Amino acid sequence: MSTSIGTIEKPAVSTVRKIAPRYRVLLHNDEFNGMEYVVECLVQTVPALTVPQAIDIMMQAHNSGTGLVIVCELEHAEFYCDSLCSKGLTSTIEPDE
């Protein structure tokens, strides 16, 4: 007597990774903090920023009211925003569209 053992095939499962939503960290112009201080805070808060990039962001905020600091995942955006606010700067986050 012979018994054959069959294999059980699992249905193919496709996993689709969703890209985490991105958020924009914005720096708002204020009349209280000096330009050098703002640049220093940006570089300290976002290590990926160079001094010339921080100057550009500060000037964008100074000239148009807001400057885009970085676009990243929500947890990082909240951290950067909170860090800038703790240094006396005005910062907000918004979904990146």
Protein Blocks (a to p, Z undefined) as FASTA:
>chain_A
ZZdddddddddddddddddddddddddddfkbcfklmmmmmmmmmmmbcfklmmmmmmmm
mmnopacfbdcdfklmmmmmmmmmmnopacdddddZZ
